[in-house]
Amino acid sequence: MAATIHSATLKSPLLYRQPDGRSADIPPGPCLVESLAGGLTIVVWGDEAEFSAVVATKELDEALAKRDLLFSD
């Protein structure tokens, strides 16, 4: 199955948990969003797409509902 990657914009920071357990924010701005298996989504951001985080798809759905995340495609 081919991956579907969406261009999006975060309007406010999105909290995620780093692999070491610390909390961090995905900053507002442009990003790429790709759904993964198991109810997870990867978000990629940065000037050169140098940062990424895996978050629960449910969290992104909530951000979409609040219009904190907007797909551009």
Biopython code that builds the backbone (N, CA, C, O; Angstrom):
import numpy as np
from Bio.PDB.StructureBuilder import StructureBuilder

atoms = [
    (1, "MET", "N", (0.848, -1.176, 0.000)),
    (1, "MET", "CA", (0.000, 0.000, 0.000)),
    (1, "MET", "C", (0.893, 1.240, 0.000)),
    (1, "MET", "O", (1.851, 1.315, 0.770)),
    (2, "ALA", "N", (0.587, 2.197, -0.848)),
    (2, "ALA", "CA", (1.362, 3.424, -0.946)),
    (2, "ALA", "C", (1.039, 4.359, 0.211)),
    (2, "ALA", "O", (-0.102, 4.448, 0.663)),
    (3, "ALA", "N", (2.052, 5.040, 0.667)),
    (3, "ALA", "CA", (1.870, 6.003, 1.755)),
    (3, "ALA", "C", (1.241, 7.274, 1.205)),
    (3, "ALA", "O", (1.509, 7.673, 0.071)),
    (4, "THR", "N", (0.409, 7.901, 2.013)),
    (4, "THR", "CA", (-0.167, 9.190, 1.657)),
    (4, "THR", "C", (0.380, 10.226, 2.622)),
    (4, "THR", "O", (0.169, 10.147, 3.833)),
    (5, "ILE", "N", (1.080, 11.190, 2.067)),
    (5, "ILE", "CA", (1.675, 12.254, 2.868)),
    (5, "ILE", "C", (0.917, 13.534, 2.562)),
    (5, "ILE", "O", (0.719, 13.891, 1.401)),
    (6, "HIS", "N", (0.495, 14.222, 3.622)),
    (6, "HIS", "CA", (-0.253, 15.470, 3.472)),
    (6, "HIS", "C", (0.596, 16.649, 3.927)),
    (6, "HIS", "O", (1.320, 16.561, 4.918)),
    (7, "SER", "N", (0.500, 17.741, 3.201)),
    (7, "SER", "CA", (1.066, 19.007, 3.652)),
    (7, "SER", "C", (0.066, 19.637, 4.601)),
    (7, "SER", "O", (-1.140, 19.603, 4.355)),
    (8, "ALA", "N", (0.563, 20.211, 5.683)),
    (8, "ALA", "CA", (-0.330, 20.790, 6.680)),
    (8, "ALA", "C", (0.361, 21.961, 7.369)),
    (8, "ALA", "O", (1.557, 22.196, 7.196)),
    (9, "THR", "N", (-0.430, 22.686, 8.155)),
    (9, "THR", "CA", (0.089, 23.774, 8.971)),
    (9, "THR", "C", (-0.458, 23.630, 10.375)),
    (9, "THR", "O", (-1.664, 23.478, 10.573)),
    (10, "LEU", "N", (0.439, 23.680, 11.351)),
    (10, "LEU", "CA", (0.023, 23.717, 12.757)),
    (10, "LEU", "C", (-0.155, 25.173, 13.155)),
    (10, "LEU", "O", (0.739, 25.991, 12.940)),
    (11, "LYS", "N", (-1.296, 25.497, 13.729)),
    (11, "LYS", "CA", (-1.584, 26.866, 14.157)),
    (11, "LYS", "C", (-1.169, 27.111, 15.602)),
    (11, "LYS", "O", (-0.999, 28.259, 16.013)),
    (12, "SER", "N", (-1.003, 26.042, 16.374)),
    (12, "SER", "CA", (-0.539, 26.154, 17.759)),
    (12, "SER", "C", (0.331, 24.937, 18.054)),
    (12, "SER", "O", (0.232, 23.934, 17.347)),
    (13, "PRO", "N", (1.179, 24.996, 19.076)),
    (13, "PRO", "CA", (2.067, 23.865, 19.377)),
    (13, "PRO", "C", (1.280, 22.587, 19.653)),
    (13, "PRO", "O", (0.180, 22.623, 20.205)),
    (14, "LEU", "N", (1.864, 21.461, 19.261)),
    (14, "LEU", "CA", (1.259, 20.153, 19.503)),
    (14, "LEU", "C", (2.200, 19.363, 20.406)),
    (14, "LEU", "O", (3.347, 19.102, 20.044)),
    (15, "LEU", "N", (1.712, 18.989, 21.574)),
    (15, "LEU", "CA", (2.506, 18.258, 22.554)),
    (15, "LEU", "C", (2.704, 16.810, 22.113)),
    (15, "LEU", "O", (1.768, 16.168, 21.637)),
    (16, "TYR", "N", (3.915, 16.302, 22.273)),
    (16, "TYR", "CA", (4.187, 14.887, 22.006)),
    (16, "TYR", "C", (5.203, 14.389, 23.017)),
    (16, "TYR", "O", (5.843, 15.183, 23.706)),
    (17, "ARG", "N", (5.350, 13.084, 23.106)),
    (17, "ARG", "CA", (6.293, 12.476, 24.044)),
    (17, "ARG", "C", (7.495, 11.956, 23.261)),
    (17, "ARG", "O", (7.341, 11.198, 22.303)),
    (18, "GLN", "N", (8.695, 12.370, 23.677)),
    (18, "GLN", "CA", (9.926, 11.923, 23.044)),
    (18, "GLN", "C", (10.238, 10.489, 23.461)),
    (18, "GLN", "O", (9.695, 10.007, 24.455)),
    (19, "PRO", "N", (11.106, 9.798, 22.713)),
    (19, "PRO", "CA", (11.428, 8.407, 23.060)),
    (19, "PRO", "C", (11.949, 8.228, 24.485)),
    (19, "PRO", "O", (11.760, 7.167, 25.081)),
    (20, "ASP", "N", (12.600, 9.252, 25.036)),
    (20, "ASP", "CA", (13.113, 9.138, 26.406)),
    (20, "ASP", "C", (12.052, 9.456, 27.455)),
    (20, "ASP", "O", (12.337, 9.450, 28.652)),
    (21, "GLY", "N", (10.824, 9.735, 27.005)),
    (21, "GLY", "CA", (9.716, 9.985, 27.921)),
    (21, "GLY", "C", (9.443, 11.450, 28.216)),
    (21, "GLY", "O", (8.413, 11.778, 28.804)),
    (22, "ARG", "N", (10.354, 12.342, 27.815)),
    (22, "ARG", "CA", (10.128, 13.770, 28.053)),
    (22, "ARG", "C", (9.076, 14.319, 27.088)),
    (22, "ARG", "O", (8.941, 13.847, 25.959)),
    (23, "SER", "N", (8.343, 15.314, 27.552)),
    (23, "SER", "CA", (7.361, 15.991, 26.697)),
    (23, "SER", "C", (8.059, 17.081, 25.897)),
    (23, "SER", "O", (9.017, 17.694, 26.367)),
    (24, "ALA", "N", (7.573, 17.313, 24.695)),
    (24, "ALA", "CA", (8.090, 18.375, 23.834)),
    (24, "ALA", "C", (6.952, 18.850, 22.944)),
    (24, "ALA", "O", (5.916, 18.193, 22.837)),
    (25, "ASP", "N", (7.154, 19.997, 22.309)),
    (25, "ASP", "CA", (6.147, 20.565, 21.417)),
    (25, "ASP", "C", (6.611, 20.508, 19.973)),
    (25, "ASP", "O", (7.777, 20.760, 19.672)),
    (26, "ILE", "N", (5.689, 20.176, 19.089)),
    (26, "ILE", "CA", (5.892, 20.419, 17.670)),
    (26, "ILE", "C", (5.474, 21.874, 17.486)),
    (26, "ILE", "O", (4.341, 22.227, 17.810)),
    (27, "PRO", "N", (6.358, 22.724, 16.975)),
    (27, "PRO", "CA", (6.036, 24.153, 16.911)),
    (27, "PRO", "C", (5.027, 24.476, 15.807)),
    (27, "PRO", "O", (4.875, 23.714, 14.852)),
    (28, "PRO", "N", (4.345, 25.606, 15.947)),
    (28, "PRO", "CA", (3.456, 26.053, 14.872)),
    (28, "PRO", "C", (4.254, 26.244, 13.583)),
    (28, "PRO", "O", (5.435, 26.592, 13.604)),
    (29, "GLY", "N", (3.579, 26.006, 12.472)),
    (29, "GLY", "CA", (4.218, 26.192, 11.177)),
    (29, "GLY", "C", (3.923, 25.038, 10.245)),
    (29, "GLY", "O", (3.123, 24.161, 10.572)),
    (30, "PRO", "N", (4.562, 25.031, 9.084)),
    (30, "PRO", "CA", (4.313, 23.982, 8.093)),
    (30, "PRO", "C", (4.865, 22.637, 8.555)),
    (30, "PRO", "O", (5.857, 22.567, 9.280)),
    (31, "CYS", "N", (4.198, 21.576, 8.118)),
    (31, "CYS", "CA", (4.643, 20.222, 8.451)),
    (31, "CYS", "C", (4.102, 19.246, 7.411)),
    (31, "CYS", "O", (3.251, 19.590, 6.591)),
    (32, "LEU", "N", (4.611, 18.036, 7.468)),
    (32, "LEU", "CA", (4.106, 16.926, 6.664)),
    (32, "LEU", "C", (3.520, 15.908, 7.619)),
    (32, "LEU", "O", (4.053, 15.691, 8.707)),
    (33, "VAL", "N", (2.417, 15.279, 7.216)),
    (33, "VAL", "CA", (1.701, 14.334, 8.075)),
    (33, "VAL", "C", (1.470, 13.046, 7.283)),
    (33, "VAL", "O", (0.966, 13.077, 6.161)),
    (34, "GLU", "N", (1.846, 11.915, 7.883)),
    (34, "GLU", "CA", (1.648, 10.613, 7.239)),
    (34, "GLU", "C", (1.075, 9.626, 8.250)),
    (34, "GLU", "O", (1.638, 9.437, 9.328)),
    (35, "SER", "N", (-0.043, 8.999, 7.900)),
    (35, "SER", "CA", (-0.654, 7.989, 8.771)),
    (35, "SER", "C", (0.162, 6.708, 8.741)),
    (35, "SER", "O", (0.626, 6.271, 7.689)),
    (36, "LEU", "N", (0.326, 6.116, 9.917)),
    (36, "LEU", "CA", (1.009, 4.836, 10.071)),
    (36, "LEU", "C", (0.005, 3.813, 10.571)),
    (36, "LEU", "O", (-1.133, 4.161, 10.887)),
    (37, "ALA", "N", (0.409, 2.580, 10.644)),
    (37, "ALA", "CA", (-0.457, 1.523, 11.180)),
    (37, "ALA", "C", (-0.610, 1.692, 12.690)),
    (37, "ALA", "O", (0.209, 2.342, 13.339)),
    (38, "GLY", "N", (-1.653, 1.105, 13.228)),
    (38, "GLY", "CA", (-1.831, 1.060, 14.671)),
    (38, "GLY", "C", (-2.288, 2.350, 15.310)),
    (38, "GLY", "O", (-2.039, 2.573, 16.495)),
    (39, "GLY", "N", (-2.956, 3.211, 14.545)),
    (39, "GLY", "CA", (-3.478, 4.446, 15.121)),
    (39, "GLY", "C", (-2.414, 5.487, 15.412)),
    (39, "GLY", "O", (-2.580, 6.317, 16.307)),
    (40, "LEU", "N", (-1.323, 5.449, 14.663)),
    (40, "LEU", "CA", (-0.234, 6.403, 14.848)),
    (40, "LEU", "C", (-0.031, 7.221, 13.581)),
    (40, "LEU", "O", (-0.373, 6.791, 12.480)),
    (41, "THR", "N", (0.529, 8.400, 13.762)),
    (41, "THR", "CA", (0.819, 9.298, 12.648)),
    (41, "THR", "C", (2.189, 9.906, 12.873)),
    (41, "THR", "O", (2.552, 10.232, 14.003)),
    (42, "ILE", "N", (2.952, 10.060, 11.795)),
    (42, "ILE", "CA", (4.245, 10.735, 11.906)),
    (42, "ILE", "C", (4.078, 12.164, 11.403)),
    (42, "ILE", "O", (3.437, 12.407, 10.380)),
    (43, "VAL", "N", (4.664, 13.101, 12.135)),
    (43, "VAL", "CA", (4.656, 14.512, 11.760)),
    (43, "VAL", "C", (6.114, 14.918, 11.554)),
    (43, "VAL", "O", (6.964, 14.659, 12.406)),
    (44, "VAL", "N", (6.397, 15.557, 10.415)),
    (44, "VAL", "CA", (7.749, 15.989, 10.069)),
    (44, "VAL", "C", (7.724, 17.503, 9.911)),
    (44, "VAL", "O", (6.826, 18.048, 9.270)),
    (45, "TRP", "N", (8.710, 18.184, 10.497)),
    (45, "TRP", "CA", (8.744, 19.642, 10.410)),
    (45, "TRP", "C", (10.196, 20.119, 10.406)),
    (45, "TRP", "O", (11.124, 19.326, 10.565)),
    (46, "GLY", "N", (10.370, 21.409, 10.225)),
    (46, "GLY", "CA", (11.694, 22.034, 10.184)),
    (46, "GLY", "C", (11.991, 22.530, 8.784)),
    (46, "GLY", "O", (11.400, 22.068, 7.808)),
    (47, "ASP", "N", (12.916, 23.478, 8.695)),
    (47, "ASP", "CA", (13.261, 24.069, 7.400)),
    (47, "ASP", "C", (13.700, 23.030, 6.382)),
    (47, "ASP", "O", (13.444, 23.176, 5.186)),
    (48, "GLU", "N", (14.365, 21.977, 6.859)),
    (48, "GLU", "CA", (14.833, 20.917, 5.971)),
    (48, "GLU", "C", (14.232, 19.572, 6.362)),
    (48, "GLU", "O", (14.826, 18.523, 6.117)),
    (49, "ALA", "N", (13.043, 19.612, 6.974)),
    (49, "ALA", "CA", (12.355, 18.398, 7.437)),
    (49, "ALA", "C", (13.264, 17.567, 8.336)),
    (49, "ALA", "O", (13.306, 16.340, 8.240)),
    (50, "GLU", "N", (13.997, 18.268, 9.220)),
    (50, "GLU", "CA", (14.973, 17.591, 10.061)),
    (50, "GLU", "C", (14.417, 17.077, 11.387)),
    (50, "GLU", "O", (15.134, 16.417, 12.140)),
    (51, "PHE", "N", (13.165, 17.367, 11.680)),
    (51, "PHE", "CA", (12.551, 16.924, 12.931)),
    (51, "PHE", "C", (11.336, 16.055, 12.634)),
    (51, "PHE", "O", (10.641, 16.267, 11.640)),
    (52, "SER", "N", (11.083, 15.082, 13.494)),
    (52, "SER", "CA", (9.893, 14.245, 13.325)),
    (52, "SER", "C", (9.452, 13.699, 14.670)),
    (52, "SER", "O", (10.238, 13.592, 15.611)),
    (53, "ALA", "N", (8.177, 13.358, 14.734)),
    (53, "ALA", "CA", (7.610, 12.758, 15.939)),
    (53, "ALA", "C", (6.462, 11.852, 15.530)),
    (53, "ALA", "O", (5.741, 12.133, 14.572)),
    (54, "VAL", "N", (6.304, 10.772, 16.262)),
    (54, "VAL", "CA", (5.163, 9.880, 16.070)),
    (54, "VAL", "C", (4.157, 10.204, 17.167)),
    (54, "VAL", "O", (4.488, 10.183, 18.353)),
    (55, "VAL", "N", (2.935, 10.501, 16.765)),
    (55, "VAL", "CA", (1.879, 10.847, 17.723)),
    (55, "VAL", "C", (0.646, 9.992, 17.440)),
    (55, "VAL", "O", (0.486, 9.446, 16.348)),
    (56, "ALA", "N", (-0.207, 9.890, 18.430)),
    (56, "ALA", "CA", (-1.463, 9.159, 18.252)),
    (56, "ALA", "C", (-2.332, 9.901, 17.240)),
    (56, "ALA", "O", (-2.482, 11.120, 17.319)),
    (57, "THR", "N", (-2.896, 9.170, 16.303)),
    (57, "THR", "CA", (-3.777, 9.770, 15.301)),
    (57, "THR", "C", (-4.923, 10.508, 15.975)),
    (57, "THR", "O", (-5.382, 11.532, 15.469)),
    (58, "LYS", "N", (-5.387, 10.005, 17.106)),
    (58, "LYS", "CA", (-6.467, 10.653, 17.857)),
    (58, "LYS", "C", (-6.094, 12.091, 18.227)),
    (58, "LYS", "O", (-6.939, 12.985, 18.168)),
    (59, "GLU", "N", (-4.838, 12.316, 18.605)),
    (59, "GLU", "CA", (-4.395, 13.669, 18.955)),
    (59, "GLU", "C", (-4.449, 14.600, 17.748)),
    (59, "GLU", "O", (-4.826, 15.765, 17.875)),
    (60, "LEU", "N", (-4.076, 14.089, 16.587)),
    (60, "LEU", "CA", (-4.157, 14.917, 15.381)),
    (60, "LEU", "C", (-5.602, 15.165, 14.981)),
    (60, "LEU", "O", (-5.937, 16.250, 14.507)),
    (61, "ASP", "N", (-6.462, 14.167, 15.167)),
    (61, "ASP", "CA", (-7.888, 14.359, 14.886)),
    (61, "ASP", "C", (-8.460, 15.466, 15.766)),
    (61, "ASP", "O", (-9.271, 16.272, 15.310)),
    (62, "GLU", "N", (-8.034, 15.502, 17.034)),
    (62, "GLU", "CA", (-8.489, 16.565, 17.941)),
    (62, "GLU", "C", (-7.972, 17.925, 17.482)),
    (62, "GLU", "O", (-8.702, 18.915, 17.531)),
    (63, "ALA", "N", (-6.719, 17.979, 17.038)),
    (63, "ALA", "CA", (-6.158, 19.234, 16.530)),
    (63, "ALA", "C", (-6.894, 19.690, 15.273)),
    (63, "ALA", "O", (-7.125, 20.885, 15.089)),
    (64, "LEU", "N", (-7.263, 18.747, 14.410)),
    (64, "LEU", "CA", (-8.052, 19.084, 13.218)),
    (64, "LEU", "C", (-9.415, 19.649, 13.605)),
    (64, "LEU", "O", (-9.870, 20.638, 13.030)),
    (65, "ALA", "N", (-10.061, 19.018, 14.577)),
    (65, "ALA", "CA", (-11.392, 19.460, 15.010)),
    (65, "ALA", "C", (-11.343, 20.871, 15.589)),
    (65, "ALA", "O", (-12.286, 21.645, 15.420)),
    (66, "LYS", "N", (-10.244, 21.210, 16.272)),
    (66, "LYS", "CA", (-10.094, 22.546, 16.863)),
    (66, "LYS", "C", (-9.516, 23.546, 15.868)),
    (66, "LYS", "O", (-9.343, 24.724, 16.183)),
    (67, "ARG", "N", (-9.218, 23.061, 14.663)),
    (67, "ARG", "CA", (-8.591, 23.870, 13.611)),
    (67, "ARG", "C", (-7.205, 24.355, 14.014)),
    (67, "ARG", "O", (-6.741, 25.394, 13.544)),
    (68, "ASP", "N", (-6.546, 23.592, 14.891)),
    (68, "ASP", "CA", (-5.146, 23.852, 15.226)),
    (68, "ASP", "C", (-4.222, 23.213, 14.195)),
    (68, "ASP", "O", (-3.042, 23.553, 14.115)),
    (69, "LEU", "N", (-4.762, 22.288, 13.408)),
    (69, "LEU", "CA", (-4.040, 21.637, 12.316)),
    (69, "LEU", "C", (-4.898, 21.773, 11.069)),
    (69, "LEU", "O", (-6.073, 21.406, 11.067)),
    (70, "LEU", "N", (-4.301, 22.304, 10.012)),
    (70, "LEU", "CA", (-5.026, 22.509, 8.754)),
    (70, "LEU", "C", (-4.270, 21.825, 7.625)),
    (70, "LEU", "O", (-3.093, 22.108, 7.400)),
    (71, "PHE", "N", (-4.946, 20.923, 6.913)),
    (71, "PHE", "CA", (-4.337, 20.307, 5.734)),
    (71, "PHE", "C", (-4.396, 21.289, 4.580)),
    (71, "PHE", "O", (-5.400, 21.977, 4.395)),
    (72, "SER", "N", (-3.312, 21.358, 3.794)),
    (72, "SER", "CA", (-3.309, 22.255, 2.644)),
    (72, "SER", "C", (-3.537, 21.531, 1.333)),
    (72, "SER", "O", (-3.586, 22.165, 0.278)),
    (73, "ASP", "N", (-3.677, 20.217, 1.379)),
    (73, "ASP", "CA", (-3.958, 19.481, 0.136)),
    (73, "ASP", "C", (-5.235, 18.683, 0.271)),
    (73, "ASP", "O", (-5.638, 17.999, -0.669)),
]
sb = StructureBuilder()
sb.init_structure("model")
sb.init_model(0)
sb.init_chain("A")
sb.init_seg("    ")
for serial, (resi, resn, name, xyz) in enumerate(atoms, 1):
    if name == "N":
        sb.init_residue(resn, " ", resi, " ")
    sb.init_atom(name, np.array(xyz, "f"), 0.0, 1.0, " ", f" {name:<3s}", serial, name[0])
structure = sb.get_structure()
